[in-house]
Amino acid sequence: MLSLKSKLPAVGTTIFSVMSALANEVGAVNLSQGFPDFEANPKMIDLVNESMKKGLNQYAPMIGVATLRETIAEKTRFLYGASCDADTEITVVSGASEAIFDALACIISSNDEVIILEPAYDLYLPIITLFGGKVIPISLDSNYQIPFELLKNAINPKTKALLINSPHNPTGAILKKNDLEQLEKLLENTDIVLISDEVYEHIIFDGQSHESVMKYPKLRERSFVVSSFGKTYHTTGWKLGYCIAPPALTKELRKVHQFNTFSTNTPMQYAMAEFLKSKEEYLHLPDFYQERRDKFKKMLEATPFKILPCEGTYFQLVSYAHLSDEKDTDYTVRLTKEAKVATIPISVFYRNQTDRKVIRFCFAKKYETLEKGIENLLKSKDKLYQK
């Protein structure tokens, strides 16, 4: 029998796949995995069809279709007042996950330290480990804000990179102007690379604005800034994203990208280049999702859960600490089976499975889906308490 030593022995199937599969198995409403269940704009579908019919079906340029990169540059200028070169600073990739993979792959050497802020999206840790890096987790405070003193103390000569995410998955917290300014001061006079995961940049609420790293020149000069069309336009299955970085960093990222996926879906790139010109399609997203957040929050008020703040993303956290002492992993499985609503336990976003008795709902769903989920919870109210 073949003997194989795993490079990722602690990694199994992601919690998102596990909970979605369980939801399907038991017929539960799936409010776990972060994907919309409403349709993409029909105009986008038509634009993809047009591109395919025009014969735009072969490999795209490795760095991305020129018109799409130019439109991304214009969008970045419009939103953040930042000029970037479409040829030397923008790379179109097969989803934001690929951008993060490529960025980490091109900078990490054995035993380099990479700081992540927990709870953290579960993609980060395995990639760092895969390339021989050492993960240094820093827990966000009780309000899911950066503990800057702890972060400062974690930085040392071995620190190669810091990974930030705002708006934040899974908590819905956002970084404010003051946070970015503190990061500028903290990273000044270091060689630390910043990887800024900004895939939810357009899903931000209550009149607040997204503080992109692109607005802060001293941070931008050391950063990979990652975004996603899938999150923006309800097309997660298209796996289309991009990365903006200074020329020196972009050069290294592209070395990995060309031997990872080489290029990204051609007709979808041409379609996105055209669709992205309509600013209203992304400018209306805060209102679109805030309406869902507010209605879902109102629905949740009928349950015994404690509702936590949500400033961005399409995720809503709730605490069940006053209802049950069960581990969050056990609680979410039981809720899926008995109350017929699938959610995500927050402990899986911590390396050491820190359990704060908090679970995550995804509200990027049709209203009837959300209503059915709440209906199931209310029908099974007794199931929400300790068994």
C-alpha positions in Angstrom: 0.0 0.0 0.0 1.2 3.5 -0.8 2.5 5.4 2.2 1.9 9.1 2.1 2.8 11.7 4.7 0.2 14.4 4.7 1.3 18.0 4.5 -1.9 19.1 6.2 -2.6 16.2 8.7 -5.0 18.3 10.8 -7.2 19.4 7.8 -10.4 17.7 6.9 -13.5 18.7 5.0 -14.4 22.4 5.6 -17.2 23.1 8.1 -19.1 24.8 5.3 -19.3 21.7 3.2 -20.1 19.5 6.2 -23.0 21.7 7.4 -24.4 22.2 3.8 -24.3 18.4 3.3 -26.0 17.8 6.7 -28.7 20.4 5.8 -29.4 18.6 2.5 -29.4 15.2 4.3 -32.0 16.2 6.9 -34.0 18.7 4.9 -32.9 21.7 6.9 -33.0 25.4 5.8 -29.4 26.1 4.9 -28.3 29.4 6.6 -24.8 28.1 7.1 -22.6 28.4 4.0 -22.1 31.9 2.7 -23.7 31.9 -0.7 -26.8 33.7 -2.0 -29.9 31.8 -3.1 -31.2 34.5 -5.3 -30.3 34.9 -9.0 -27.6 37.0 -10.5 -28.6 40.0 -12.7 -29.9 38.5 -16.0 -27.8 41.2 -17.9 -24.6 39.5 -16.6 -25.8 36.1 -17.9 -26.6 37.7 -21.3 -23.1 39.3 -21.4 -21.4 36.0 -20.7 -23.5 34.3 -23.5 -22.6 37.1 -25.9 -18.9 36.7 -25.1 -19.1 32.9 -25.7 -21.0 33.4 -29.0 -18.4 35.9 -30.1 -15.8 33.1 -29.8 -14.1 34.5 -26.7 -13.6 30.9 -25.3 -9.8 30.4 -25.3 -7.2 31.2 -22.7 -7.3 34.7 -21.4 -4.0 36.6 -20.9 -2.4 35.2 -17.7 -2.8 38.6 -15.9 -6.4 39.0 -16.9 -8.3 40.6 -19.8 -7.0 44.2 -20.4 -10.5 45.8 -20.5 -11.4 44.2 -17.1 -8.1 45.3 -15.5 -8.7 48.8 -16.8 -12.3 48.8 -15.4 -11.0 47.6 -12.0 -8.5 50.4 -12.0 -11.3 53.0 -12.7 -13.5 51.5 -10.0 -10.6 51.7 -7.5 -10.0 55.4 -8.4 -13.7 56.2 -8.1 -14.2 54.5 -4.8 -10.9 55.1 -3.0 -9.1 57.9 -4.8 -6.2 55.5 -5.5 -4.5 55.2 -8.9 -3.2 51.8 -9.9 -1.6 50.6 -13.1 -3.7 48.0 -14.9 -0.7 46.3 -16.4 1.7 46.1 -13.4 -0.6 46.2 -10.3 -3.8 44.4 -11.1 -4.1 40.6 -11.6 -7.4 38.8 -12.3 -7.6 35.5 -10.5 -9.9 32.5 -10.1 -11.6 33.8 -7.0 -10.3 35.6 -3.9 -9.2 32.3 -2.5 -6.7 31.9 -5.3 -5.4 35.5 -4.7 -4.8 34.8 -1.0 -3.2 31.4 -1.9 -0.9 33.0 -4.4 0.0 35.9 -2.2 1.0 33.7 0.7 2.8 31.2 -1.5 5.0 33.9 -3.1 6.2 35.4 0.2 6.4 32.6 2.8 9.6 30.7 3.4 10.1 27.9 6.0 9.5 29.1 9.6 8.4 32.6 8.5 5.7 33.9 10.9 2.3 35.1 9.7 -0.1 36.8 12.0 -3.8 36.2 11.6 -6.6 37.7 13.6 -9.0 35.2 15.0 -11.8 34.3 14.5 -10.3 33.9 11.0 -11.7 32.5 7.7 -10.6 28.9 7.6 -8.6 29.3 4.4 -5.7 31.2 5.9 -4.2 28.8 8.3 -3.8 25.7 6.0 -2.2 27.8 3.3 0.4 29.2 5.7 1.1 25.7 7.0 1.3 24.2 3.5 4.2 26.5 2.6 6.1 26.0 5.9 5.1 29.1 7.6 4.2 29.4 11.3 0.8 30.8 12.2 0.7 33.4 15.0 -3.0 33.8 16.0 -4.1 36.9 17.8 -7.7 36.8 19.2 -9.9 39.8 18.5 -11.3 41.4 21.7 -14.8 40.7 23.0 -16.2 43.2 20.6 -14.2 41.7 17.7 -11.8 44.6 17.4 -8.0 44.4 17.0 -6.1 44.4 20.3 -3.3 46.6 19.0 -1.1 46.1 22.1 -1.2 42.3 21.7 -0.5 42.7 17.9 2.5 44.9 18.6 3.9 42.4 21.0 3.6 39.6 18.5 5.7 41.3 15.9 9.3 40.3 15.7 12.1 39.8 13.1 10.5 36.5 11.9 7.2 38.2 11.1 6.7 38.0 7.4 3.1 39.0 7.0 -0.1 40.1 8.6 -3.5 39.1 7.3 -6.5 41.4 7.9 -10.1 41.0 6.8 -12.7 43.8 6.7 -15.7 43.6 6.6 -14.9 40.6 8.7 -16.0 37.0 8.2 -17.4 35.6 10.4 -18.2 38.5 12.8 -19.5 41.3 10.6 -17.1 43.7 12.3 -15.4 46.4 10.2 -12.1 48.3 10.5 -12.4 52.0 11.0 -10.1 54.9 9.9 -8.4 54.8 13.3 -7.6 51.1 12.9 -5.9 51.6 9.5 -4.0 54.6 10.9 -2.8 52.5 13.8 -1.7 49.8 11.4 0.2 52.3 9.4 2.2 53.3 12.5 2.7 49.8 13.6 4.0 48.5 10.3 6.2 51.5 9.6 9.9 50.7 9.4 9.2 47.0 9.1 9.4 44.6 6.1 6.0 43.0 7.0 3.7 42.3 4.0 0.0 43.1 4.6 -2.6 40.9 3.0 -6.0 42.6 3.1 -9.0 40.4 2.4 -11.7 42.9 1.3 -14.2 40.6 -0.5 -17.1 42.1 1.4 -16.1 45.7 0.6 -19.6 46.6 -0.8 -21.6 45.0 2.0 -21.3 47.6 4.8 -24.1 49.2 6.8 -25.6 52.1 8.6 -24.0 54.8 6.4 -20.5 53.7 7.2 -17.8 53.6 4.4 -15.4 50.8 3.7 -11.9 51.7 4.8 -9.9 50.0 2.1 -6.1 49.7 2.4 -6.1 51.4 -1.0 -6.9 54.7 0.8 -3.7 54.5 2.8 -0.6 54.9 0.7 1.9 53.8 3.4 -0.1 50.5 3.8 -0.8 50.1 0.1 2.9 50.1 -0.7 3.3 46.8 1.3 0.0 45.2 0.6 -1.9 42.6 -1.5 -5.5 43.9 -1.6 -7.9 41.1 -2.5 -11.5 41.4 -3.8 -14.2 39.2 -5.3 -16.8 39.6 -8.0 -18.6 36.5 -6.7 -19.4 38.2 -3.4 -20.3 41.5 -5.1 -22.6 40.2 -7.8 -24.1 37.0 -6.2 -22.1 34.7 -8.4 -19.9 32.8 -6.0 -19.8 29.8 -8.4 -18.0 31.9 -11.1 -14.8 32.0 -8.9 -13.7 35.4 -10.3 -11.7 37.9 -8.3 -8.7 40.1 -8.4 -5.6 41.3 -6.5 -4.1 44.8 -6.4 -0.5 45.1 -5.3 2.6 47.2 -6.0 4.6 46.1 -9.1 7.3 44.2 -7.1 4.7 42.2 -5.2 2.5 41.7 -8.2 5.5 40.3 -10.1 6.0 37.6 -7.5 2.2 36.9 -7.2 2.0 36.3 -10.9 4.9 33.8 -10.8 2.7 31.6 -8.6 -0.6 32.4 -10.4 0.8 31.4 -13.8 1.6 27.9 -12.6 -1.5 27.6 -10.3 -4.5 28.4 -12.6 -2.6 30.3 -15.4 -5.6 32.2 -16.4 -9.2 32.8 -15.5 -12.5 32.1 -17.3 -12.4 34.2 -20.5 -16.0 34.9 -21.4 -16.8 35.8 -17.8 -14.0 38.3 -17.7 -15.2 40.1 -20.8 -18.8 40.1 -19.4 -17.6 41.5 -16.0 -15.5 44.2 -17.8 -18.7 45.5 -19.3 -21.0 45.0 -16.3 -18.6 46.7 -13.9 -19.0 49.9 -15.8 -22.5 50.2 -14.2 -21.6 51.8 -10.8 -25.1 51.5 -9.5 -24.8 47.7 -9.5 -22.3 47.9 -6.6 -23.3 51.2 -5.1 -26.8 49.9 -4.2 -25.5 46.8 -2.4 -25.2 48.3 1.1 -28.9 49.2 1.0 -29.8 45.9 -0.6 -28.1 43.9 2.2 -29.0 46.2 5.0 -32.6 45.7 4.3 -32.1 42.0 4.6 -30.0 42.3 7.7 -32.6 44.5 9.4 -35.5 42.2 8.5 -33.6 39.1 9.5 -32.6 40.7 12.8 -36.3 41.6 13.4 -37.2 38.0 12.8 -34.5 36.8 15.1 -35.9 38.9 17.9 -38.7 36.4 18.3 -36.2 33.7 19.2 -34.3 33.5 22.5 -30.9 34.1 20.9 -28.9 37.2 21.9 -28.2 39.1 18.7 -24.7 40.5 18.2 -23.8 43.6 16.2 -23.4 43.3 12.4 -21.7 46.2 10.6 -20.9 44.5 7.4 -20.9 41.2 5.4 -24.0 39.0 5.0 -23.5 37.2 8.3 -25.3 37.6 11.6 -23.8 36.2 14.8 -26.0 35.2 17.8 -25.0 34.0 21.3 -26.7 31.0 22.9 -24.6 31.1 26.0 -27.6 31.7 28.2 -29.5 28.8 26.6 -27.1 25.9 26.6 -23.6 24.8 27.7 -23.2 22.6 24.7 -20.1 23.0 22.5 -21.0 25.1 19.5 -20.1 22.3 17.1 -22.6 20.0 18.9 -25.2 22.7 19.2 -25.2 23.5 15.5 -25.4 19.9 14.5 -28.3 19.4 16.9 -30.0 22.5 15.6 -29.7 21.3 12.0 -31.1 17.9 12.8 -33.8 18.8 15.3 -34.8 22.4 14.5 -34.1 22.0 10.8 -31.9 25.1 10.5 -28.2 24.9 9.6 -25.7 27.4 11.0 -22.0 27.6 11.5 -20.2 27.3 14.8 -17.7 30.1 15.4 -15.1 27.9 17.2 -14.0 26.5 13.8 -12.6 29.9 13.0 -10.1 29.6 15.8 -7.0 27.4 15.7 -7.6 26.2 19.2 -11.4 25.9 18.7 -12.2 28.7 21.2 -15.8 28.3 22.1 -17.8 31.4 23.0 -21.2 29.8 22.4 -21.7 31.9 19.3 -23.1 30.7 15.9 -23.3 32.4 12.5 -26.3 32.8 10.2 -26.0 33.8 6.6 -28.8 36.2 5.5 -27.9 36.4 1.8 -31.1 34.5 1.1 -34.5 35.1 -0.4 -37.0 36.4 2.2 -39.0 33.2 2.0 -35.8 31.2 2.8 -35.1 33.4 5.9 -38.8 33.3 6.9 -38.8 29.5 6.7 -35.6 29.3 8.8 -37.2 31.5 11.5 -40.4 29.5 11.3 -38.5 26.3 11.9 -36.7 27.8 14.9 -39.9 29.0 16.5 -41.6 25.7 15.9 -38.7 24.0 17.7 -38.1 26.7 20.4 -37.6 24.1 23.1 -34.7 22.6 21.0 -32.7 25.8 21.4 -32.2 25.1 25.0 -29.9 22.7 26.7 -31.0 19.1 26.3 
